[in-house]
Amino acid sequence: MATGYRAKIEDFLERGREVLDDYGLPCPPVGTGFHQGIYFNGFDNYKLGGALGTIFNDSAAIVEDIKNGK
C-alpha cells in the first residue's frame, strides 16, 4: 500500500500552491487565471464515490471546459 501519497504539485508547477486547498489538493479540477488550461483529475478521493467517483466527476467538468473552448 502507498499510504500518505502526495503529488507535491507545488514542486513542479509554477505557482502551484495557488491551486491547492487546505488539504494540499488541487481544487477545482479546472485551472483558472494563471493556471487556465491545466486540468487536475482524480486528486481528491475523499469525496463520496472514492477515487473513481472523483475521476468521473472531475472528467465531466474538464470535458465541459474543453467543449466551451475556455
N, CA, C, O and CB atoms as a CASP TS submission, in Angstrom:
PFRMAT TS
TARGET T0000
AUTHOR 0000-0000-0000
METHOD Language model
MODEL 1
PARENT N/A
ATOM      1  N   MET     1       0.833  -1.188   0.000  1.00  0.00           N
ATOM      2  CA  MET     1       0.000   0.000   0.000  1.00  0.00           C
ATOM      3  C   MET     1       0.871   1.242   0.000  1.00  0.00           C
ATOM      4  O   MET     1       1.957   1.268   0.579  1.00  0.00           O
ATOM      5  CB  MET     1      -0.944   0.003   1.206  1.00  0.00           C
ATOM      6  N   ALA     2       0.376   2.246  -0.650  1.00  0.00           N
ATOM      7  CA  ALA     2       1.060   3.537  -0.664  1.00  0.00           C
ATOM      8  C   ALA     2       0.233   4.503   0.185  1.00  0.00           C
ATOM      9  O   ALA     2      -0.678   5.158  -0.321  1.00  0.00           O
ATOM     10  CB  ALA     2       1.249   4.079  -2.139  1.00  0.00           C
ATOM     11  N   THR     3       0.547   4.586   1.444  1.00  0.00           N
ATOM     12  CA  THR     3      -0.204   5.481   2.320  1.00  0.00           C
ATOM     13  C   THR     3       0.527   6.804   2.436  1.00  0.00           C
ATOM     14  O   THR     3       1.757   6.855   2.394  1.00  0.00           O
ATOM     15  CB  THR     3      -0.412   4.849   3.715  1.00  0.00           C
ATOM     16  N   GLY     4      -0.235   7.863   2.582  1.00  0.00           N
ATOM     17  CA  GLY     4       0.364   9.183   2.732  1.00  0.00           C
ATOM     18  C   GLY     4       0.878   9.768   1.433  1.00  0.00           C
ATOM     19  O   GLY     4       1.668  10.712   1.455  1.00  0.00           O
ATOM     20  N   TYR     5       0.452   9.232   0.306  1.00  0.00           N
ATOM     21  CA  TYR     5       0.906   9.716  -1.001  1.00  0.00           C
ATOM     22  C   TYR     5       0.440  11.144  -1.242  1.00  0.00           C
ATOM     23  O   TYR     5      -0.720  11.474  -0.995  1.00  0.00           O
ATOM     24  CB  TYR     5       0.397   8.800  -2.122  1.00  0.00           C
ATOM     25  N   ARG     6       1.330  11.975  -1.717  1.00  0.00           N
ATOM     26  CA  ARG     6       1.013  13.350  -2.132  1.00  0.00           C
ATOM     27  C   ARG     6       1.692  13.610  -3.461  1.00  0.00           C
ATOM     28  O   ARG     6       2.839  13.206  -3.656  1.00  0.00           O
ATOM     29  CB  ARG     6       1.468  14.400  -1.057  1.00  0.00           C
ATOM     30  N   ALA     7       1.016  14.269  -4.369  1.00  0.00           N
ATOM     31  CA  ALA     7       1.572  14.553  -5.692  1.00  0.00           C
ATOM     32  C   ALA     7       2.621  15.661  -5.645  1.00  0.00           C
ATOM     33  O   ALA     7       3.459  15.751  -6.542  1.00  0.00           O
ATOM     34  CB  ALA     7       0.458  14.939  -6.655  1.00  0.00           C
ATOM     35  N   LYS     8       2.587  16.501  -4.618  1.00  0.00           N
ATOM     36  CA  LYS     8       3.545  17.612  -4.474  1.00  0.00           C
ATOM     37  C   LYS     8       3.531  18.522  -5.700  1.00  0.00           C
ATOM     38  O   LYS     8       4.583  18.872  -6.235  1.00  0.00           O
ATOM     39  CB  LYS     8       4.967  17.068  -4.246  1.00  0.00           C
ATOM     40  N   ILE     9       2.348  18.897  -6.131  1.00  0.00           N
ATOM     41  CA  ILE     9       2.170  19.755  -7.299  1.00  0.00           C
ATOM     42  C   ILE     9       2.988  21.036  -7.182  1.00  0.00           C
ATOM     43  O   ILE     9       3.526  21.536  -8.171  1.00  0.00           O
ATOM     44  CB  ILE     9       0.697  20.094  -7.483  1.00  0.00           C
ATOM     45  N   GLU    10       3.074  21.551  -5.982  1.00  0.00           N
ATOM     46  CA  GLU    10       3.802  22.806  -5.783  1.00  0.00           C
ATOM     47  C   GLU    10       5.291  22.676  -6.103  1.00  0.00           C
ATOM     48  O   GLU    10       5.971  23.688  -6.272  1.00  0.00           O
ATOM     49  CB  GLU    10       3.629  23.281  -4.354  1.00  0.00           C
ATOM     50  N   ASP    11       5.804  21.457  -6.187  1.00  0.00           N
ATOM     51  CA  ASP    11       7.216  21.251  -6.510  1.00  0.00           C
ATOM     52  C   ASP    11       7.505  21.333  -8.002  1.00  0.00           C
ATOM     53  O   ASP    11       8.639  21.620  -8.387  1.00  0.00           O
ATOM     54  CB  ASP    11       7.667  19.916  -5.989  1.00  0.00           C
ATOM     55  N   PHE    12       6.521  21.091  -8.843  1.00  0.00           N
ATOM     56  CA  PHE    12       6.806  21.095 -10.279  1.00  0.00           C
ATOM     57  C   PHE    12       5.942  22.048 -11.097  1.00  0.00           C
ATOM     58  O   PHE    12       6.196  22.229 -12.287  1.00  0.00           O
ATOM     59  CB  PHE    12       6.640  19.722 -10.814  1.00  0.00           C
ATOM     60  N   LEU    13       4.928  22.663 -10.490  1.00  0.00           N
ATOM     61  CA  LEU    13       4.056  23.588 -11.199  1.00  0.00           C
ATOM     62  C   LEU    13       4.307  24.999 -10.691  1.00  0.00           C
ATOM     63  O   LEU    13       4.180  25.267  -9.496  1.00  0.00           O
ATOM     64  CB  LEU    13       2.568  23.197 -11.025  1.00  0.00           C
ATOM     65  N   GLU    14       4.661  25.895 -11.595  1.00  0.00           N
ATOM     66  CA  GLU    14       4.897  27.280 -11.204  1.00  0.00           C
ATOM     67  C   GLU    14       3.659  27.840 -10.499  1.00  0.00           C
ATOM     68  O   GLU    14       2.538  27.715 -10.993  1.00  0.00           O
ATOM     69  CB  GLU    14       5.259  28.143 -12.440  1.00  0.00           C
ATOM     70  N   ARG    15       3.878  28.447  -9.353  1.00  0.00           N
ATOM     71  CA  ARG    15       2.800  28.987  -8.515  1.00  0.00           C
ATOM     72  C   ARG    15       1.783  27.898  -8.141  1.00  0.00           C
ATOM     73  O   ARG    15       0.586  28.160  -8.018  1.00  0.00           O
ATOM     74  CB  ARG    15       2.087  30.145  -9.245  1.00  0.00           C
ATOM     75  N   GLY    16       2.284  26.691  -7.967  1.00  0.00           N
ATOM     76  CA  GLY    16       1.428  25.542  -7.682  1.00  0.00           C
ATOM     77  C   GLY    16       0.633  25.656  -6.402  1.00  0.00           C
ATOM     78  O   GLY    16      -0.472  25.118  -6.318  1.00  0.00           O
ATOM     79  N   ARG    17       1.159  26.338  -5.407  1.00  0.00           N
ATOM     80  CA  ARG    17       0.430  26.476  -4.133  1.00  0.00           C
ATOM     81  C   ARG    17      -0.902  27.200  -4.314  1.00  0.00           C
ATOM     82  O   ARG    17      -1.816  27.026  -3.508  1.00  0.00           O
ATOM     83  CB  ARG    17       1.289  27.228  -3.112  1.00  0.00           C
ATOM     84  N   GLU    18      -1.016  28.004  -5.355  1.00  0.00           N
ATOM     85  CA  GLU    18      -2.247  28.769  -5.600  1.00  0.00           C
ATOM     86  C   GLU    18      -3.436  27.874  -5.936  1.00  0.00           C
ATOM     87  O   GLU    18      -4.580  28.287  -5.748  1.00  0.00           O
ATOM     88  CB  GLU    18      -2.027  29.760  -6.729  1.00  0.00           C
ATOM     89  N   VAL    19      -3.197  26.671  -6.423  1.00  0.00           N
ATOM     90  CA  VAL    19      -4.302  25.788  -6.819  1.00  0.00           C
ATOM     91  C   VAL    19      -4.672  24.790  -5.727  1.00  0.00           C
ATOM     92  O   VAL    19      -5.609  24.009  -5.896  1.00  0.00           O
ATOM     93  CB  VAL    19      -3.937  25.037  -8.086  1.00  0.00           C
ATOM     94  N   LEU    20      -3.949  24.808  -4.614  1.00  0.00           N
ATOM     95  CA  LEU    20      -4.175  23.828  -3.558  1.00  0.00           C
ATOM     96  C   LEU    20      -5.167  24.322  -2.516  1.00  0.00           C
ATOM     97  O   LEU    20      -5.188  25.505  -2.173  1.00  0.00           O
ATOM     98  CB  LEU    20      -2.868  23.476  -2.891  1.00  0.00           C
ATOM     99  N   ASP    21      -5.985  23.408  -2.019  1.00  0.00           N
ATOM    100  CA  ASP    21      -6.915  23.746  -0.949  1.00  0.00           C
ATOM    101  C   ASP    21      -6.232  23.532   0.408  1.00  0.00           C
ATOM    102  O   ASP    21      -5.024  23.305   0.469  1.00  0.00           O
ATOM    103  CB  ASP    21      -8.212  22.892  -1.057  1.00  0.00           C
ATOM    104  N   ASP    22      -6.998  23.604   1.476  1.00  0.00           N
ATOM    105  CA  ASP    22      -6.450  23.453   2.833  1.00  0.00           C
ATOM    106  C   ASP    22      -5.833  22.081   3.087  1.00  0.00           C
ATOM    107  O   ASP    22      -5.047  21.914   4.019  1.00  0.00           O
ATOM    108  CB  ASP    22      -7.536  23.702   3.851  1.00  0.00           C
ATOM    109  N   TYR    23      -6.189  21.097   2.256  1.00  0.00           N
ATOM    110  CA  TYR    23      -5.684  19.739   2.431  1.00  0.00           C
ATOM    111  C   TYR    23      -4.517  19.425   1.488  1.00  0.00           C
ATOM    112  O   TYR    23      -4.025  18.297   1.457  1.00  0.00           O
ATOM    113  CB  TYR    23      -6.806  18.741   2.210  1.00  0.00           C
ATOM    114  N   GLY    24      -4.082  20.424   0.725  1.00  0.00           N
ATOM    115  CA  GLY    24      -2.978  20.226  -0.207  1.00  0.00           C
ATOM    116  C   GLY    24      -3.388  19.571  -1.513  1.00  0.00           C
ATOM    117  O   GLY    24      -2.545  19.031  -2.229  1.00  0.00           O
ATOM    118  N   LEU    25      -4.695  19.616  -1.833  1.00  0.00           N
ATOM    119  CA  LEU    25      -5.213  19.016  -3.063  1.00  0.00           C
ATOM    120  C   LEU    25      -5.613  20.111  -4.044  1.00  0.00           C
ATOM    121  O   LEU    25      -6.126  21.148  -3.625  1.00  0.00           O
ATOM    122  CB  LEU    25      -6.419  18.092  -2.762  1.00  0.00           C
ATOM    123  N   PRO    26      -5.391  19.904  -5.338  1.00  0.00           N
ATOM    124  CA  PRO    26      -5.808  20.902  -6.316  1.00  0.00           C
ATOM    125  C   PRO    26      -7.324  21.011  -6.354  1.00  0.00           C
ATOM    126  O   PRO    26      -8.038  20.009  -6.397  1.00  0.00           O
ATOM    127  CB  PRO    26      -5.267  20.553  -7.707  1.00  0.00           C
ATOM    128  N   CYS    27      -7.789  22.227  -6.335  1.00  0.00           N
ATOM    129  CA  CYS    27      -9.225  22.482  -6.319  1.00  0.00           C
ATOM    130  C   CYS    27      -9.480  23.819  -7.000  1.00  0.00           C
ATOM    131  O   CYS    27      -8.857  24.807  -6.612  1.00  0.00           O
ATOM    132  CB  CYS    27      -9.788  22.476  -4.861  1.00  0.00           C
ATOM    133  N   PRO    28     -10.328  23.903  -7.956  1.00  0.00           N
ATOM    134  CA  PRO    28     -11.168  22.888  -8.593  1.00  0.00           C
ATOM    135  C   PRO    28     -10.372  22.121  -9.656  1.00  0.00           C
ATOM    136  O   PRO    28      -9.189  22.394  -9.858  1.00  0.00           O
ATOM    137  CB  PRO    28     -12.420  23.542  -9.226  1.00  0.00           C
ATOM    138  N   PRO    29     -11.026  21.148 -10.344  1.00  0.00           N
ATOM    139  CA  PRO    29     -10.287  20.350 -11.324  1.00  0.00           C
ATOM    140  C   PRO    29      -9.874  21.119 -12.581  1.00  0.00           C
ATOM    141  O   PRO    29      -9.008  20.663 -13.327  1.00  0.00           O
ATOM    142  CB  PRO    29     -11.114  19.175 -11.725  1.00  0.00           C
ATOM    143  N   VAL    30     -10.483  22.274 -12.817  1.00  0.00           N
ATOM    144  CA  VAL    30     -10.161  23.104 -13.979  1.00  0.00           C
ATOM    145  C   VAL    30      -9.422  24.336 -13.495  1.00  0.00           C
ATOM    146  O   VAL    30      -9.952  25.122 -12.710  1.00  0.00           O
ATOM    147  CB  VAL    30     -11.446  23.501 -14.773  1.00  0.00           C
ATOM    148  N   GLY    31      -8.188  24.500 -13.969  1.00  0.00           N
ATOM    149  CA  GLY    31      -7.390  25.648 -13.566  1.00  0.00           C
ATOM    150  C   GLY    31      -7.976  26.963 -14.075  1.00  0.00           C
ATOM    151  O   GLY    31      -8.582  27.008 -15.145  1.00  0.00           O
ATOM    152  N   THR    32      -7.793  28.027 -13.302  1.00  0.00           N
ATOM    153  CA  THR    32      -8.269  29.350 -13.681  1.00  0.00           C
ATOM    154  C   THR    32      -7.123  30.343 -13.569  1.00  0.00           C
ATOM    155  O   THR    32      -6.080  30.046 -12.986  1.00  0.00           O
ATOM    156  CB  THR    32      -9.467  29.788 -12.798  1.00  0.00           C
ATOM    157  N   GLY    33      -7.330  31.523 -14.135  1.00  0.00           N
ATOM    158  CA  GLY    33      -6.317  32.566 -14.036  1.00  0.00           C
ATOM    159  C   GLY    33      -4.990  32.124 -14.616  1.00  0.00           C
ATOM    160  O   GLY    33      -4.925  31.682 -15.763  1.00  0.00           O
ATOM    161  N   PHE    34      -3.936  32.239 -13.833  1.00  0.00           N
ATOM    162  CA  PHE    34      -2.597  31.860 -14.255  1.00  0.00           C
ATOM    163  C   PHE    34      -2.536  30.398 -14.701  1.00  0.00           C
ATOM    164  O   PHE    34      -1.739  30.051 -15.573  1.00  0.00           O
ATOM    165  CB  PHE    34      -1.607  32.102 -13.127  1.00  0.00           C
ATOM    166  N   HIS    35      -3.362  29.549 -14.115  1.00  0.00           N
ATOM    167  CA  HIS    35      -3.336  28.116 -14.391  1.00  0.00           C
ATOM    168  C   HIS    35      -4.424  27.677 -15.375  1.00  0.00           C
ATOM    169  O   HIS    35      -4.736  26.489 -15.460  1.00  0.00           O
ATOM    170  CB  HIS    35      -3.484  27.349 -13.100  1.00  0.00           C
ATOM    171  N   GLN    36      -4.995  28.614 -16.108  1.00  0.00           N
ATOM    172  CA  GLN    36      -6.016  28.262 -17.089  1.00  0.00           C
ATOM    173  C   GLN    36      -5.420  27.303 -18.120  1.00  0.00           C
ATOM    174  O   GLN    36      -4.300  27.505 -18.589  1.00  0.00           O
ATOM    175  CB  GLN    36      -6.581  29.534 -17.783  1.00  0.00           C
ATOM    176  N   GLY    37      -6.170  26.266 -18.465  1.00  0.00           N
ATOM    177  CA  GLY    37      -5.702  25.277 -19.430  1.00  0.00           C
ATOM    178  C   GLY    37      -5.002  24.092 -18.790  1.00  0.00           C
ATOM    179  O   GLY    37      -4.560  23.177 -19.485  1.00  0.00           O
ATOM    180  N   ILE    38      -4.899  24.106 -17.466  1.00  0.00           N
ATOM    181  CA  ILE    38      -4.321  22.971 -16.742  1.00  0.00           C
ATOM    182  C   ILE    38      -5.460  22.261 -16.023  1.00  0.00           C
ATOM    183  O   ILE    38      -6.311  22.900 -15.405  1.00  0.00           O
ATOM    184  CB  ILE    38      -3.201  23.434 -15.728  1.00  0.00           C
ATOM    185  N   TYR    39      -5.470  20.942 -16.108  1.00  0.00           N
ATOM    186  CA  TYR    39      -6.545  20.161 -15.506  1.00  0.00           C
ATOM    187  C   TYR    39      -5.985  19.214 -14.452  1.00  0.00           C
ATOM    188  O   TYR    39      -4.916  18.629 -14.623  1.00  0.00           O
ATOM    189  CB  TYR    39      -7.311  19.371 -16.582  1.00  0.00           C
ATOM    190  N   PHE    40      -6.723  19.077 -13.367  1.00  0.00           N
ATOM    191  CA  PHE    40      -6.327  18.234 -12.235  1.00  0.00           C
ATOM    192  C   PHE    40      -7.421  17.191 -12.028  1.00  0.00           C
ATOM    193  O   PHE    40      -8.474  17.498 -11.469  1.00  0.00           O
ATOM    194  CB  PHE    40      -6.095  19.089 -10.926  1.00  0.00           C
ATOM    195  N   ASN    41      -7.181  15.984 -12.468  1.00  0.00           N
ATOM    196  CA  ASN    41      -8.216  14.957 -12.426  1.00  0.00           C
ATOM    197  C   ASN    41      -7.881  13.871 -11.412  1.00  0.00           C
ATOM    198  O   ASN    41      -6.798  13.286 -11.450  1.00  0.00           O
ATOM    199  CB  ASN    41      -8.405  14.341 -13.806  1.00  0.00           C
ATOM    200  N   GLY    42      -8.829  13.602 -10.496  1.00  0.00           N
ATOM    201  CA  GLY    42      -8.738  12.458  -9.604  1.00  0.00           C
ATOM    202  C   GLY    42      -7.880  12.622  -8.368  1.00  0.00           C
ATOM    203  O   GLY    42      -7.457  11.624  -7.784  1.00  0.00           O
ATOM    204  N   PHE    43      -7.611  13.835  -7.955  1.00  0.00           N
ATOM    205  CA  PHE    43      -6.759  14.036  -6.789  1.00  0.00           C
ATOM    206  C   PHE    43      -7.495  13.855  -5.469  1.00  0.00           C
ATOM    207  O   PHE    43      -6.914  13.348  -4.510  1.00  0.00           O
ATOM    208  CB  PHE    43      -6.154  15.403  -6.837  1.00  0.00           C
ATOM    209  N   ASP    44      -8.757  14.258  -5.400  1.00  0.00           N
ATOM    210  CA  ASP    44      -9.494  14.231  -4.135  1.00  0.00           C
ATOM    211  C   ASP    44     -10.355  12.975  -4.043  1.00  0.00           C
ATOM    212  O   ASP    44     -11.507  12.976  -4.477  1.00  0.00           O
ATOM    213  CB  ASP    44     -10.373  15.489  -3.991  1.00  0.00           C
ATOM    214  N   ASN    45      -9.800  11.907  -3.481  1.00  0.00           N
ATOM    215  CA  ASN    45     -10.577  10.671  -3.378  1.00  0.00           C
ATOM    216  C   ASN    45     -11.297  10.556  -2.038  1.00  0.00           C
ATOM    217  O   ASN    45     -11.721   9.466  -1.655  1.00  0.00           O
ATOM    218  CB  ASN    45      -9.670   9.468  -3.577  1.00  0.00           C
ATOM    219  N   TYR    46     -11.435  11.660  -1.332  1.00  0.00           N
ATOM    220  CA  TYR    46     -12.149  11.668  -0.058  1.00  0.00           C
ATOM    221  C   TYR    46     -13.625  11.999  -0.237  1.00  0.00           C
ATOM    222  O   TYR    46     -14.391  11.964   0.726  1.00  0.00           O
ATOM    223  CB  TYR    46     -11.509  12.663   0.893  1.00  0.00           C
ATOM    224  N   LYS    47     -14.022  12.316  -1.453  1.00  0.00           N
ATOM    225  CA  LYS    47     -15.420  12.614  -1.729  1.00  0.00           C
ATOM    226  C   LYS    47     -16.218  11.321  -1.832  1.00  0.00           C
ATOM    227  O   LYS    47     -15.658  10.231  -1.948  1.00  0.00           O
ATOM    228  CB  LYS    47     -15.557  13.438  -3.022  1.00  0.00           C
ATOM    229  N   LEU    48     -17.536  11.468  -1.787  1.00  0.00           N
ATOM    230  CA  LEU    48     -18.422  10.330  -1.952  1.00  0.00           C
ATOM    231  C   LEU    48     -18.134   9.650  -3.287  1.00  0.00           C
ATOM    232  O   LEU    48     -18.097  10.321  -4.318  1.00  0.00           O
ATOM    233  CB  LEU    48     -19.902  10.768  -1.866  1.00  0.00           C
ATOM    234  N   GLY    49     -17.935   8.366  -3.291  1.00  0.00           N
ATOM    235  CA  GLY    49     -17.624   7.627  -4.504  1.00  0.00           C
ATOM    236  C   GLY    49     -16.156   7.275  -4.622  1.00  0.00           C
ATOM    237  O   GLY    49     -15.768   6.544  -5.534  1.00  0.00           O
ATOM    238  N   GLY    50     -15.333   7.780  -3.717  1.00  0.00           N
ATOM    239  CA  GLY    50     -13.908   7.460  -3.717  1.00  0.00           C
ATOM    240  C   GLY    50     -13.183   7.960  -4.953  1.00  0.00           C
ATOM    241  O   GLY    50     -13.624   8.907  -5.605  1.00  0.00           O
ATOM    242  N   ALA    51     -12.081   7.325  -5.264  1.00  0.00           N
ATOM    243  CA  ALA    51     -11.234   7.760  -6.376  1.00  0.00           C
ATOM    244  C   ALA    51     -11.976   7.704  -7.709  1.00  0.00           C
ATOM    245  O   ALA    51     -11.888   8.647  -8.495  1.00  0.00           O
ATOM    246  CB  ALA    51      -9.976   6.899  -6.448  1.00  0.00           C
ATOM    247  N   LEU    52     -12.703   6.624  -7.980  1.00  0.00           N
ATOM    248  CA  LEU    52     -13.396   6.515  -9.264  1.00  0.00           C
ATOM    249  C   LEU    52     -14.515   7.540  -9.388  1.00  0.00           C
ATOM    250  O   LEU    52     -14.729   8.091 -10.468  1.00  0.00           O
ATOM    251  CB  LEU    52     -13.960   5.111  -9.441  1.00  0.00           C
ATOM    252  N   GLY    53     -15.225   7.802  -8.304  1.00  0.00           N
ATOM    253  CA  GLY    53     -16.267   8.831  -8.331  1.00  0.00           C
ATOM    254  C   GLY    53     -15.681  10.207  -8.575  1.00  0.00           C
ATOM    255  O   GLY    53     -16.259  11.012  -9.305  1.00  0.00           O
ATOM    256  N   THR    54     -14.533  10.479  -7.965  1.00  0.00           N
ATOM    257  CA  THR    54     -13.864  11.762  -8.166  1.00  0.00           C
ATOM    258  C   THR    54     -13.398  11.910  -9.605  1.00  0.00           C
ATOM    259  O   THR    54     -13.585  12.964 -10.213  1.00  0.00           O
ATOM    260  CB  THR    54     -12.677  11.903  -7.212  1.00  0.00           C
ATOM    261  N   ILE    55     -12.794  10.863 -10.153  1.00  0.00           N
ATOM    262  CA  ILE    55     -12.333  10.909 -11.546  1.00  0.00           C
ATOM    263  C   ILE    55     -13.512  11.143 -12.484  1.00  0.00           C
ATOM    264  O   ILE    55     -13.410  11.935 -13.421  1.00  0.00           O
ATOM    265  CB  ILE    55     -11.598   9.602 -11.924  1.00  0.00           C
ATOM    266  N   PHE    56     -14.620  10.466 -12.242  1.00  0.00           N
ATOM    267  CA  PHE    56     -15.821  10.634 -13.071  1.00  0.00           C
ATOM    268  C   PHE    56     -16.312  12.081 -13.031  1.00  0.00           C
ATOM    269  O   PHE    56     -16.558  12.685 -14.075  1.00  0.00           O
ATOM    270  CB  PHE    56     -16.939   9.681 -12.598  1.00  0.00           C
ATOM    271  N   ASN    57     -16.455  12.634 -11.827  1.00  0.00           N
ATOM    272  CA  ASN    57     -16.972  14.000 -11.688  1.00  0.00           C
ATOM    273  C   ASN    57     -15.993  15.042 -12.234  1.00  0.00           C
ATOM    274  O   ASN    57     -16.402  15.987 -12.909  1.00  0.00           O
ATOM    275  CB  ASN    57     -17.276  14.297 -10.221  1.00  0.00           C
ATOM    276  N   ASP    58     -14.707  14.870 -11.942  1.00  0.00           N
ATOM    277  CA  ASP    58     -13.706  15.807 -12.455  1.00  0.00           C
ATOM    278  C   ASP    58     -13.676  15.774 -13.978  1.00  0.00           C
ATOM    279  O   ASP    58     -13.547  16.815 -14.622  1.00  0.00           O
ATOM    280  CB  ASP    58     -12.313  15.477 -11.888  1.00  0.00           C
ATOM    281  N   SER    59     -13.795  14.583 -14.552  1.00  0.00           N
ATOM    282  CA  SER    59     -13.778  14.439 -16.009  1.00  0.00           C
ATOM    283  C   SER    59     -14.911  15.220 -16.657  1.00  0.00           C
ATOM    284  O   SER    59     -14.720  15.849 -17.698  1.00  0.00           O
ATOM    285  CB  SER    59     -13.872  12.966 -16.398  1.00  0.00           C
ATOM    286  N   ALA    60     -16.080  15.182 -16.050  1.00  0.00           N
ATOM    287  CA  ALA    60     -17.224  15.920 -16.595  1.00  0.00           C
ATOM    288  C   ALA    60     -16.946  17.422 -16.623  1.00  0.00           C
ATOM    289  O   ALA    60     -17.269  18.094 -17.602  1.00  0.00           O
ATOM    290  CB  ALA    60     -18.489  15.633 -15.770  1.00  0.00           C
ATOM    291  N   ALA    61     -16.352  17.948 -15.560  1.00  0.00           N
ATOM    292  CA  ALA    61     -16.027  19.374 -15.511  1.00  0.00           C
ATOM    293  C   ALA    61     -14.956  19.722 -16.549  1.00  0.00           C
ATOM    294  O   ALA    61     -15.028  20.772 -17.188  1.00  0.00           O
ATOM    295  CB  ALA    61     -15.549  19.769 -14.096  1.00  0.00           C
ATOM    296  N   ILE    62     -13.983  18.860 -16.714  1.00  0.00           N
ATOM    297  CA  ILE    62     -12.907  19.099 -17.683  1.00  0.00           C
ATOM    298  C   ILE    62     -13.452  19.063 -19.112  1.00  0.00           C
ATOM    299  O   ILE    62     -13.104  19.914 -19.930  1.00  0.00           O
ATOM    300  CB  ILE    62     -11.781  18.051 -17.513  1.00  0.00           C
ATOM    301  N   VAL    63     -14.299  18.087 -19.412  1.00  0.00           N
ATOM    302  CA  VAL    63     -14.893  17.990 -20.747  1.00  0.00           C
ATOM    303  C   VAL    63     -15.702  19.244 -21.058  1.00  0.00           C
ATOM    304  O   VAL    63     -15.618  19.776 -22.165  1.00  0.00           O
ATOM    305  CB  VAL    63     -15.787  16.735 -20.856  1.00  0.00           C
ATOM    306  N   GLU    64     -16.478  19.716 -20.101  1.00  0.00           N
ATOM    307  CA  GLU    64     -17.269  20.933 -20.321  1.00  0.00           C
ATOM    308  C   GLU    64     -16.365  22.125 -20.622  1.00  0.00           C
ATOM    309  O   GLU    64     -16.673  22.925 -21.506  1.00  0.00           O
ATOM    310  CB  GLU    64     -18.146  21.235 -19.093  1.00  0.00           C
ATOM    311  N   ASP    65     -15.265  22.251 -19.904  1.00  0.00           N
ATOM    312  CA  ASP    65     -14.334  23.343 -20.138  1.00  0.00           C
ATOM    313  C   ASP    65     -13.742  23.255 -21.536  1.00  0.00           C
ATOM    314  O   ASP    65     -13.638  24.268 -22.228  1.00  0.00           O
ATOM    315  CB  ASP    65     -13.225  23.332 -19.090  1.00  0.00           C
ATOM    316  N   ILE    66     -13.357  22.068 -21.957  1.00  0.00           N
ATOM    317  CA  ILE    66     -12.774  21.891 -23.287  1.00  0.00           C
ATOM    318  C   ILE    66     -13.823  22.164 -24.363  1.00  0.00           C
ATOM    319  O   ILE    66     -13.525  22.814 -25.365  1.00  0.00           O
ATOM    320  CB  ILE    66     -12.200  20.464 -23.445  1.00  0.00           C
ATOM    321  N   LYS    67     -15.052  21.672 -24.162  1.00  0.00           N
ATOM    322  CA  LYS    67     -16.125  21.903 -25.138  1.00  0.00           C
ATOM    323  C   LYS    67     -16.420  23.389 -25.300  1.00  0.00           C
ATOM    324  O   LYS    67     -16.717  23.854 -26.400  1.00  0.00           O
ATOM    325  CB  LYS    67     -17.399  21.166 -24.716  1.00  0.00           C
ATOM    326  N   ASN    68     -16.335  24.134 -24.195  1.00  0.00           N
ATOM    327  CA  ASN    68     -16.631  25.557 -24.237  1.00  0.00           C
ATOM    328  C   ASN    68     -15.457  26.383 -24.746  1.00  0.00           C
ATOM    329  O   ASN    68     -15.572  27.598 -24.905  1.00  0.00           O
ATOM    330  CB  ASN    68     -17.032  26.036 -22.871  1.00  0.00           C
ATOM    331  N   GLY    69     -14.332  25.728 -25.000  1.00  0.00           N
ATOM    332  CA  GLY    69     -13.177  26.401 -25.571  1.00  0.00           C
ATOM    333  C   GLY    69     -12.533  27.428 -24.682  1.00  0.00           C
ATOM    334  O   GLY    69     -12.014  28.430 -25.173  1.00  0.00           O
ATOM    335  N   LYS    70     -12.552  27.208 -23.388  1.00  0.00           N
ATOM    336  CA  LYS    70     -12.001  28.191 -22.464  1.00  0.00           C
ATOM    337  C   LYS    70     -10.532  28.028 -22.310  1.00  0.00           C
ATOM    338  O   LYS    70      -9.902  28.778 -21.564  1.00  0.00           O
ATOM    339  CB  LYS    70     -12.659  28.095 -21.128  1.00  0.00           C
TER
END
